Amino acid sequence: MMPDIVTMYFDADRRNDAEALLNTLAADAVVEDENARHQGSVAIRQWWLSAKKATQYIAEPLESTVDGDKAFVRASVSGQFTGSPVVLTHAFTIKDEKIIRLEIRS
């Protein structure tokens, strides 16, 4: 079962709700996606808005595992990009009910 904060992240992402998505993340959170690192709310907002605009992607969680403060979610990601859909692993690190790190990889 996914931690509540991770469920909230995917729900906000699906609704295209930047504010709700950012509220799941710590202020100094780090996101790593496509070999790029984005740290802090401003950088993460720019990354997320840019990815949504470019690909109109939808991420649908398929399965999740939890190990201590880490949650690993395999999600089917579909949108306007070559090879769609793909299954990507979202590796979340959680501290004090906030996401402090997210790594997205194939």
C-alpha positions in Angstrom: 0.0 0.0 0.0 1.3 3.5 -0.9 1.9 6.0 1.9 -0.8 8.7 2.0 1.6 11.4 0.9 2.6 9.4 -2.2 -1.1 8.8 -3.0 -1.6 12.6 -2.6 1.3 13.2 -5.0 -0.1 11.0 -7.8 -3.7 12.4 -7.2 -2.4 16.0 -7.6 -0.3 15.0 -10.6 -3.4 13.4 -12.3 -5.5 16.5 -11.6 -2.7 18.8 -13.0 -2.8 20.6 -9.6 0.7 22.2 -9.1 -0.1 23.6 -5.7 -1.4 20.4 -4.3 1.6 18.5 -5.8 4.1 21.0 -4.3 2.3 20.6 -0.9 3.4 17.0 -0.8 7.0 17.9 -1.1 9.4 19.4 1.5 10.5 22.9 0.7 14.1 21.7 -0.1 13.0 18.5 -1.8 15.0 17.0 -4.7 13.6 15.5 -7.9 15.8 13.5 -10.3 14.3 12.8 -13.7 15.8 12.2 -17.1 19.4 12.7 -15.8 18.5 16.2 -14.4 18.3 17.3 -10.8 15.7 19.8 -9.6 15.9 21.1 -6.0 13.4 23.3 -4.1 9.9 24.4 -4.9 10.7 26.8 -7.7 12.8 24.4 -9.7 10.4 21.5 -9.1 7.4 23.6 -10.2 9.3 24.5 -13.4 10.3 20.9 -14.1 6.8 19.6 -13.5 4.9 22.3 -15.5 7.4 21.9 -18.4 7.0 18.1 -18.5 3.2 18.4 -18.3 3.1 21.0 -21.1 5.5 19.0 -23.4 4.0 15.6 -23.0 0.6 15.9 -21.3 1.6 12.7 -19.5 -0.6 10.7 -17.1 1.1 8.5 -14.5 -1.0 5.6 -13.2 0.4 3.6 -10.3 0.6 -0.1 -10.9 2.2 -1.4 -7.7 4.1 -0.2 -4.7 6.5 -1.4 -2.0 7.6 0.4 1.2 10.9 -0.1 2.9 11.4 2.1 5.9 11.3 5.7 4.8 11.3 4.8 1.1 8.3 4.0 -1.2 8.9 2.5 -4.6 6.0 2.9 -7.1 5.9 1.4 -10.6 3.7 3.5 -12.7 2.5 3.3 -16.3 3.3 6.7 -17.8 1.5 7.6 -21.1 1.4 10.8 -23.1 2.7 12.6 -26.1 6.2 11.1 -26.3 8.0 8.4 -28.3 7.5 4.9 -26.8 4.4 5.8 -24.8 3.4 4.2 -22.6 6.4 3.3 -20.5 6.6 1.8 -17.0 8.8 4.0 -14.7 9.8 3.5 -11.1 9.2 6.4 -8.8 11.4 6.1 -5.7 10.2 8.4 -3.0 12.0 9.2 0.3 9.7 10.5 3.0 10.4 12.4 6.2 7.9 14.0 8.6 5.0 13.2 6.2 6.6 15.1 3.3 8.5 13.8 0.2 12.1 14.9 0.5 13.4 13.0 -2.6 11.9 11.6 -5.8 13.9 9.7 -8.3 12.1 8.7 -11.6 13.8 6.0 -13.6 13.1 3.3 -16.1 
